[in-house]
């Protein structure tokens, strides 16, 4: 069974990108809290929504030109 969420390192590996790239895209606002990731109470690091991140990686959502460049790089 596929997990619902993954921590940053595992999500980055799942997508085939670095953790730094994932965090940079989050900081730039490409990934939104409550949509792409959550930070559960008492935790410091985000948990990424696997389904939403798969949609993003597959281009099933509208994305910025910068995100498009990242997808071109990893696909």
Gaussian input, Z-matrix of N, CA and C with variables (Angstrom, degrees):
# hf/3-21g

backbone

0 1
 N
 C     1     B1
 C     2     B2     1     A1
 N     3     B3     2     A2     1     D1
 C     4     B4     3     A3     2     D2
 C     5     B5     4     A4     3     D3
 N     6     B6     5     A5     4     D4
 C     7     B7     6     A6     5     D5
 C     8     B8     7     A7     6     D6
 N     9     B9     8     A8     7     D7
 C    10    B10     9     A9     8     D8
 C    11    B11    10    A10     9     D9
 N    12    B12    11    A11    10    D10
 C    13    B13    12    A12    11    D11
 C    14    B14    13    A13    12    D12
 N    15    B15    14    A14    13    D13
 C    16    B16    15    A15    14    D14
 C    17    B17    16    A16    15    D15
 N    18    B18    17    A17    16    D16
 C    19    B19    18    A18    17    D17
 C    20    B20    19    A19    18    D18
 N    21    B21    20    A20    19    D19
 C    22    B22    21    A21    20    D20
 C    23    B23    22    A22    21    D21
 N    24    B24    23    A23    22    D22
 C    25    B25    24    A24    23    D23
 C    26    B26    25    A25    24    D24
 N    27    B27    26    A26    25    D25
 C    28    B28    27    A27    26    D26
 C    29    B29    28    A28    27    D27
 N    30    B30    29    A29    28    D28
 C    31    B31    30    A30    29    D29
 C    32    B32    31    A31    30    D30
 N    33    B33    32    A32    31    D31
 C    34    B34    33    A33    32    D32
 C    35    B35    34    A34    33    D33
 N    36    B36    35    A35    34    D34
 C    37    B37    36    A36    35    D35
 C    38    B38    37    A37    36    D36
 N    39    B39    38    A38    37    D37
 C    40    B40    39    A39    38    D38
 C    41    B41    40    A40    39    D39
 N    42    B42    41    A41    40    D40
 C    43    B43    42    A42    41    D41
 C    44    B44    43    A43    42    D42
 N    45    B45    44    A44    43    D43
 C    46    B46    45    A45    44    D44
 C    47    B47    46    A46    45    D45
 N    48    B48    47    A47    46    D46
 C    49    B49    48    A48    47    D47
 C    50    B50    49    A49    48    D48
 N    51    B51    50    A50    49    D49
 C    52    B52    51    A51    50    D50
 C    53    B53    52    A52    51    D51
 N    54    B54    53    A53    52    D52
 C    55    B55    54    A54    53    D53
 C    56    B56    55    A55    54    D54
 N    57    B57    56    A56    55    D55
 C    58    B58    57    A57    56    D56
 C    59    B59    58    A58    57    D57
 N    60    B60    59    A59    58    D58
 C    61    B61    60    A60    59    D59
 C    62    B62    61    A61    60    D60
 N    63    B63    62    A62    61    D61
 C    64    B64    63    A63    62    D62
 C    65    B65    64    A64    63    D63
 N    66    B66    65    A65    64    D64
 C    67    B67    66    A66    65    D65
 C    68    B68    67    A67    66    D66
 N    69    B69    68    A68    67    D67
 C    70    B70    69    A69    68    D68
 C    71    B71    70    A70    69    D69
 N    72    B72    71    A71    70    D70
 C    73    B73    72    A72    71    D71
 C    74    B74    73    A73    72    D72
 N    75    B75    74    A74    73    D73
 C    76    B76    75    A75    74    D74
 C    77    B77    76    A76    75    D75
 N    78    B78    77    A77    76    D76
 C    79    B79    78    A78    77    D77
 C    80    B80    79    A79    78    D78
 N    81    B81    80    A80    79    D79
 C    82    B82    81    A81    80    D80
 C    83    B83    82    A82    81    D81
 N    84    B84    83    A83    82    D82
 C    85    B85    84    A84    83    D83
 C    86    B86    85    A85    84    D84
 N    87    B87    86    A86    85    D85
 C    88    B88    87    A87    86    D86
 C    89    B89    88    A88    87    D87
 N    90    B90    89    A89    88    D88
 C    91    B91    90    A90    89    D89
 C    92    B92    91    A91    90    D90
 N    93    B93    92    A92    91    D91
 C    94    B94    93    A93    92    D92
 C    95    B95    94    A94    93    D93
 N    96    B96    95    A95    94    D94
 C    97    B97    96    A96    95    D95
 C    98    B98    97    A97    96    D96
 N    99    B99    98    A98    97    D97
 C   100   B100    99    A99    98    D98
 C   101   B101   100   A100    99    D99
 N   102   B102   101   A101   100   D100
 C   103   B103   102   A102   101   D101
 C   104   B104   103   A103   102   D102
 N   105   B105   104   A104   103   D103
 C   106   B106   105   A105   104   D104
 C   107   B107   106   A106   105   D105
 N   108   B108   107   A107   106   D106
 C   109   B109   108   A108   107   D107
 C   110   B110   109   A109   108   D108
 N   111   B111   110   A110   109   D109
 C   112   B112   111   A111   110   D110
 C   113   B113   112   A112   111   D111
 N   114   B114   113   A113   112   D112
 C   115   B115   114   A114   113   D113
 C   116   B116   115   A115   114   D114
 N   117   B117   116   A116   115   D115
 C   118   B118   117   A117   116   D116
 C   119   B119   118   A118   117   D117
 N   120   B120   119   A119   118   D118
 C   121   B121   120   A120   119   D119
 C   122   B122   121   A121   120   D120
 N   123   B123   122   A122   121   D121
 C   124   B124   123   A123   122   D122
 C   125   B125   124   A124   123   D123
 N   126   B126   125   A125   124   D124
 C   127   B127   126   A126   125   D125
 C   128   B128   127   A127   126   D126
 N   129   B129   128   A128   127   D127
 C   130   B130   129   A129   128   D128
 C   131   B131   130   A130   129   D129
 N   132   B132   131   A131   130   D130
 C   133   B133   132   A132   131   D131
 C   134   B134   133   A133   132   D132
 N   135   B135   134   A134   133   D133
 C   136   B136   135   A135   134   D134
 C   137   B137   136   A136   135   D135
 N   138   B138   137   A137   136   D136
 C   139   B139   138   A138   137   D137
 C   140   B140   139   A139   138   D138
 N   141   B141   140   A140   139   D139
 C   142   B142   141   A141   140   D140
 C   143   B143   142   A142   141   D141
 N   144   B144   143   A143   142   D142
 C   145   B145   144   A144   143   D143
 C   146   B146   145   A145   144   D144
 N   147   B147   146   A146   145   D145
 C   148   B148   147   A147   146   D146
 C   149   B149   148   A148   147   D147
 N   150   B150   149   A149   148   D148
 C   151   B151   150   A150   149   D149
 C   152   B152   151   A151   150   D150
 N   153   B153   152   A152   151   D151
 C   154   B154   153   A153   152   D152
 C   155   B155   154   A154   153   D153
 N   156   B156   155   A155   154   D154
 C   157   B157   156   A156   155   D155
 C   158   B158   157   A157   156   D156
 N   159   B159   158   A158   157   D157
 C   160   B160   159   A159   158   D158
 C   161   B161   160   A160   159   D159
 N   162   B162   161   A161   160   D160
 C   163   B163   162   A162   161   D161
 C   164   B164   163   A163   162   D162
 N   165   B165   164   A164   163   D163
 C   166   B166   165   A165   164   D164
 C   167   B167   166   A166   165   D165
 N   168   B168   167   A167   166   D166
 C   169   B169   168   A168   167   D167
 C   170   B170   169   A169   168   D168
 N   171   B171   170   A170   169   D169
 C   172   B172   171   A171   170   D170
 C   173   B173   172   A172   171   D171
 N   174   B174   173   A173   172   D172
 C   175   B175   174   A174   173   D173
 C   176   B176   175   A175   174   D174
 N   177   B177   176   A176   175   D175
 C   178   B178   177   A177   176   D176
 C   179   B179   178   A178   177   D177
 N   180   B180   179   A179   178   D178
 C   181   B181   180   A180   179   D179
 C   182   B182   181   A181   180   D180
 N   183   B183   182   A182   181   D181
 C   184   B184   183   A183   182   D182
 C   185   B185   184   A184   183   D183
 N   186   B186   185   A185   184   D184
 C   187   B187   186   A186   185   D185
 C   188   B188   187   A187   186   D186
 N   189   B189   188   A188   187   D187
 C   190   B190   189   A189   188   D188
 C   191   B191   190   A190   189   D189
 N   192   B192   191   A191   190   D190
 C   193   B193   192   A192   191   D191
 C   194   B194   193   A193   192   D192
 N   195   B195   194   A194   193   D193
 C   196   B196   195   A195   194   D194
 C   197   B197   196   A196   195   D195
 N   198   B198   197   A197   196   D196
 C   199   B199   198   A198   197   D197
 C   200   B200   199   A199   198   D198
 N   201   B201   200   A200   199   D199
 C   202   B202   201   A201   200   D200
 C   203   B203   202   A202   201   D201
 N   204   B204   203   A203   202   D202
 C   205   B205   204   A204   203   D203
 C   206   B206   205   A205   204   D204
 N   207   B207   206   A206   205   D205
 C   208   B208   207   A207   206   D206
 C   209   B209   208   A208   207   D207
 N   210   B210   209   A209   208   D208
 C   211   B211   210   A210   209   D209
 C   212   B212   211   A211   210   D210
 N   213   B213   212   A212   211   D211
 C   214   B214   213   A213   212   D212
 C   215   B215   214   A214   213   D213
 N   216   B216   215   A215   214   D214
 C   217   B217   216   A216   215   D215
 C   218   B218   217   A217   216   D216
 N   219   B219   218   A218   217   D217
 C   220   B220   219   A219   218   D218
 C   221   B221   220   A220   219   D219
 N   222   B222   221   A221   220   D220
 C   223   B223   222   A222   221   D221
 C   224   B224   223   A223   222   D222

   B1=1.4483
   B2=1.5369
   B3=1.3177
   B4=1.4554
   B5=1.5348
   B6=1.3477
   B7=1.4672
   B8=1.5274
   B9=1.3284
   B10=1.4601
   B11=1.5180
   B12=1.3369
   B13=1.4566
   B14=1.5181
   B15=1.3277
   B16=1.4628
   B17=1.5243
   B18=1.3377
   B19=1.4643
   B20=1.5374
   B21=1.3036
   B22=1.4623
   B23=1.5263
   B24=1.3106
   B25=1.4651
   B26=1.5176
   B27=1.3207
   B28=1.4610
   B29=1.5246
   B30=1.3303
   B31=1.4687
   B32=1.5202
   B33=1.3189
   B34=1.4628
   B35=1.5242
   B36=1.3146
   B37=1.4631
   B38=1.5239
   B39=1.3077
   B40=1.4637
   B41=1.5320
   B42=1.3531
   B43=1.4622
   B44=1.5313
   B45=1.3246
   B46=1.4608
   B47=1.5110
   B48=1.3331
   B49=1.4612
   B50=1.5239
   B51=1.3238
   B52=1.4555
   B53=1.5283
   B54=1.3178
   B55=1.4637
   B56=1.5230
   B57=1.3343
   B58=1.4684
   B59=1.5250
   B60=1.3226
   B61=1.4670
   B62=1.5229
   B63=1.3081
   B64=1.4562
   B65=1.5252
   B66=1.3254
   B67=1.4665
   B68=1.5251
   B69=1.3182
   B70=1.4660
   B71=1.5251
   B72=1.3170
   B73=1.4625
   B74=1.5299
   B75=1.3166
   B76=1.4711
   B77=1.5266
   B78=1.3230
   B79=1.4647
   B80=1.5312
   B81=1.3246
   B82=1.4646
   B83=1.5208
   B84=1.3316
   B85=1.4606
   B86=1.5117
   B87=1.3104
   B88=1.4620
   B89=1.5217
   B90=1.3291
   B91=1.4558
   B92=1.5113
   B93=1.3040
   B94=1.4623
   B95=1.5253
   B96=1.3431
   B97=1.4596
   B98=1.5270
   B99=1.3006
   B100=1.4581
   B101=1.5145
   B102=1.3172
   B103=1.4660
   B104=1.5291
   B105=1.3158
   B106=1.4646
   B107=1.5242
   B108=1.3108
   B109=1.4661
   B110=1.5234
   B111=1.3266
   B112=1.4602
   B113=1.5206
   B114=1.3075
   B115=1.4629
   B116=1.5266
   B117=1.3240
   B118=1.4598
   B119=1.5274
   B120=1.3095
   B121=1.4570
   B122=1.5258
   B123=1.3171
   B124=1.4510
   B125=1.5171
   B126=1.3277
   B127=1.4706
   B128=1.5203
   B129=1.3078
   B130=1.4624
   B131=1.5210
   B132=1.3172
   B133=1.4611
   B134=1.5245
   B135=1.3270
   B136=1.4630
   B137=1.5236
   B138=1.3127
   B139=1.4597
   B140=1.5203
   B141=1.3130
   B142=1.4548
   B143=1.5178
   B144=1.3241
   B145=1.4621
   B146=1.5324
   B147=1.3140
   B148=1.4673
   B149=1.5300
   B150=1.3134
   B151=1.4701
   B152=1.5263
   B153=1.3309
   B154=1.4717
   B155=1.5229
   B156=1.3282
   B157=1.4548
   B158=1.5276
   B159=1.3246
   B160=1.4659
   B161=1.5203
   B162=1.3327
   B163=1.4672
   B164=1.5230
   B165=1.3210
   B166=1.4571
   B167=1.5342
   B168=1.3299
   B169=1.4689
   B170=1.5206
   B171=1.3174
   B172=1.4615
   B173=1.5225
   B174=1.3229
   B175=1.4584
   B176=1.5130
   B177=1.3227
   B178=1.4586
   B179=1.5254
   B180=1.3154
   B181=1.4604
   B182=1.5199
   B183=1.3043
   B184=1.4579
   B185=1.5193
   B186=1.3262
   B187=1.4533
   B188=1.5192
   B189=1.3066
   B190=1.4591
   B191=1.5322
   B192=1.3343
   B193=1.4690
   B194=1.5290
   B195=1.3416
   B196=1.4595
   B197=1.5331
   B198=1.3159
   B199=1.4588
   B200=1.5242
   B201=1.3142
   B202=1.4653
   B203=1.5270
   B204=1.3382
   B205=1.4625
   B206=1.5184
   B207=1.3413
   B208=1.4639
   B209=1.5266
   B210=1.3244
   B211=1.4613
   B212=1.5188
   B213=1.3201
   B214=1.4560
   B215=1.5274
   B216=1.3255
   B217=1.4498
   B218=1.5243
   B219=1.3526
   B220=1.4651
   B221=1.5262
   B222=1.3030
   B223=1.4655
   B224=1.4990
   A1=108.94
   A2=116.06
   A3=122.24
   A4=109.92
   A5=117.63
   A6=119.46
   A7=110.76
   A8=116.31
   A9=121.32
   A10=111.43
   A11=116.39
   A12=121.64
   A13=109.82
   A14=114.23
   A15=121.12
   A16=108.69
   A17=117.77
   A18=120.01
   A19=109.42
   A20=116.43
   A21=122.44
   A22=113.73
   A23=118.02
   A24=120.53
   A25=113.02
   A26=115.82
   A27=119.80
   A28=111.42
   A29=117.51
   A30=120.20
   A31=109.85
   A32=117.19
   A33=120.46
   A34=110.47
   A35=116.47
   A36=120.58
   A37=110.44
   A38=117.36
   A39=122.95
   A40=111.16
   A41=115.96
   A42=120.99
   A43=112.78
   A44=116.55
   A45=119.94
   A46=113.64
   A47=116.27
   A48=121.40
   A49=108.21
   A50=116.68
   A51=119.58
   A52=110.73
   A53=115.31
   A54=120.44
   A55=110.36
   A56=116.72
   A57=120.54
   A58=110.99
   A59=116.89
   A60=120.54
   A61=110.25
   A62=116.85
   A63=121.17
   A64=110.73
   A65=116.64
   A66=120.20
   A67=112.15
   A68=117.54
   A69=120.62
   A70=111.12
   A71=117.35
   A72=120.59
   A73=110.90
   A74=116.57
   A75=120.59
   A76=109.45
   A77=117.04
   A78=121.21
   A79=112.00
   A80=116.51
   A81=120.78
   A82=112.49
   A83=116.99
   A84=120.53
   A85=115.41
   A86=117.52
   A87=120.02
   A88=109.71
   A89=116.14
   A90=121.01
   A91=109.03
   A92=116.84
   A93=123.33
   A94=111.40
   A95=113.97
   A96=120.20
   A97=108.54
   A98=116.77
   A99=121.83
   A100=113.37
   A101=116.62
   A102=121.19
   A103=109.02
   A104=115.67
   A105=120.99
   A106=112.66
   A107=116.76
   A108=120.06
   A109=110.29
   A110=114.90
   A111=122.33
   A112=107.59
   A113=115.02
   A114=120.70
   A115=105.45
   A116=116.15
   A117=119.49
   A118=111.91
   A119=115.14
   A120=120.92
   A121=109.40
   A122=115.42
   A123=121.35
   A124=114.27
   A125=116.77
   A126=120.57
   A127=109.72
   A128=116.56
   A129=121.12
   A130=111.85
   A131=116.31
   A132=120.34
   A133=111.12
   A134=115.85
   A135=119.34
   A136=113.79
   A137=113.61
   A138=122.62
   A139=105.68
   A140=116.33
   A141=122.68
   A142=110.92
   A143=116.27
   A144=122.78
   A145=108.44
   A146=116.12
   A147=121.55
   A148=110.89
   A149=117.60
   A150=120.88
   A151=111.83
   A152=117.33
   A153=120.43
   A154=111.42
   A155=116.84
   A156=119.48
   A157=110.88
   A158=117.86
   A159=120.22
   A160=110.31
   A161=117.10
   A162=120.61
   A163=109.99
   A164=116.80
   A165=120.74
   A166=109.92
   A167=116.80
   A168=120.84
   A169=112.27
   A170=117.15
   A171=121.33
   A172=112.12
   A173=116.90
   A174=120.65
   A175=113.78
   A176=117.69
   A177=120.89
   A178=112.85
   A179=116.59
   A180=121.40
   A181=108.38
   A182=116.02
   A183=120.25
   A184=108.46
   A185=115.95
   A186=119.84
   A187=110.64
   A188=115.00
   A189=121.26
   A190=110.05
   A191=116.92
   A192=119.82
   A193=112.54
   A194=116.60
   A195=119.79
   A196=110.74
   A197=116.65
   A198=120.51
   A199=110.47
   A200=116.91
   A201=121.27
   A202=110.79
   A203=116.88
   A204=121.41
   A205=110.71
   A206=116.34
   A207=120.10
   A208=110.34
   A209=116.40
   A210=119.89
   A211=111.42
   A212=117.17
   A213=120.15
   A214=110.60
   A215=116.11
   A216=121.17
   A217=112.65
   A218=116.84
   A219=119.33
   A220=113.15
   A221=118.86
   A222=120.45
   A223=111.67
   D1=135.30
   D2=-179.64
   D3=-74.25
   D4=136.55
   D5=178.31
   D6=-69.05
   D7=155.00
   D8=177.28
   D9=-79.39
   D10=-36.25
   D11=-179.27
   D12=-135.91
   D13=157.76
   D14=176.25
   D15=-138.34
   D16=147.42
   D17=172.87
   D18=-70.04
   D19=166.59
   D20=-173.17
   D21=-52.65
   D22=-50.23
   D23=-177.57
   D24=-60.09
   D25=-43.44
   D26=-179.81
   D27=-71.61
   D28=-35.95
   D29=177.98
   D30=-66.43
   D31=-42.75
   D32=178.64
   D33=-59.99
   D34=-45.49
   D35=178.85
   D36=-63.03
   D37=-42.14
   D38=179.10
   D39=-58.76
   D40=-39.38
   D41=-179.33
   D42=-85.33
   D43=-13.02
   D44=-179.22
   D45=79.79
   D46=29.06
   D47=177.12
   D48=-127.67
   D49=172.26
   D50=178.95
   D51=-83.54
   D52=158.19
   D53=174.82
   D54=-60.76
   D55=-37.54
   D56=178.65
   D57=-61.09
   D58=-42.88
   D59=178.75
   D60=-62.31
   D61=-44.96
   D62=179.36
   D63=-60.79
   D64=-45.94
   D65=179.13
   D66=-66.64
   D67=-37.57
   D68=177.97
   D69=-63.99
   D70=-41.77
   D71=178.36
   D72=-66.48
   D73=-33.33
   D74=176.14
   D75=-66.68
   D76=-46.62
   D77=179.65
   D78=-61.35
   D79=-34.30
   D80=-179.51
   D81=-79.16
   D82=-3.81
   D83=176.09
   D84=88.83
   D85=7.54
   D86=178.16
   D87=-69.12
   D88=-38.83
   D89=176.18
   D90=-102.49
   D91=133.28
   D92=-174.04
   D93=-107.75
   D94=135.14
   D95=174.37
   D96=-63.15
   D97=135.50
   D98=-178.41
   D99=90.07
   D100=-13.12
   D101=176.10
   D102=-115.03
   D103=-62.58
   D104=-176.89
   D105=-89.57
   D106=-27.03
   D107=-178.38
   D108=-152.07
   D109=162.28
   D110=173.52
   D111=-133.60
   D112=159.29
   D113=172.53
   D114=-123.85
   D115=97.19
   D116=-178.33
   D117=-59.56
   D118=149.26
   D119=179.95
   D120=-55.59
   D121=133.78
   D122=179.95
   D123=87.81
   D124=-4.92
   D125=178.54
   D126=-109.16
   D127=151.30
   D128=179.52
   D129=-97.93
   D130=-27.77
   D131=-173.39
   D132=-108.30
   D133=150.25
   D134=-177.85
   D135=-73.96
   D136=155.44
   D137=167.48
   D138=-112.09
   D139=128.29
   D140=-174.13
   D141=-93.05
   D142=136.93
   D143=178.17
   D144=-76.75
   D145=112.21
   D146=-174.83
   D147=-59.75
   D148=-46.21
   D149=-177.80
   D150=-62.17
   D151=-45.99
   D152=-179.77
   D153=-65.81
   D154=-37.47
   D155=-179.92
   D156=-71.86
   D157=-33.86
   D158=173.85
   D159=-63.91
   D160=-42.14
   D161=177.56
   D162=-60.15
   D163=-43.87
   D164=179.50
   D165=-61.83
   D166=-47.85
   D167=-176.92
   D168=-65.36
   D169=-29.30
   D170=-179.77
   D171=-88.85
   D172=0.55
   D173=178.07
   D174=72.87
   D175=24.36
   D176=-178.90
   D177=-85.08
   D178=1.57
   D179=178.13
   D180=-128.15
   D181=157.28
   D182=177.08
   D183=-69.93
   D184=129.22
   D185=-177.43
   D186=-129.03
   D187=161.33
   D188=179.88
   D189=-75.12
   D190=162.21
   D191=176.51
   D192=-58.70
   D193=-35.44
   D194=179.17
   D195=-64.81
   D196=-43.00
   D197=177.80
   D198=-65.11
   D199=-35.76
   D200=177.45
   D201=-59.76
   D202=-39.82
   D203=178.49
   D204=-63.44
   D205=-41.14
   D206=178.62
   D207=-63.35
   D208=-44.02
   D209=178.55
   D210=-61.09
   D211=-41.32
   D212=178.38
   D213=-60.60
   D214=-34.30
   D215=-179.19
   D216=-71.52
   D217=-39.11
   D218=-173.79
   D219=-92.95
   D220=-15.07
   D221=-177.30
   D222=-94.98

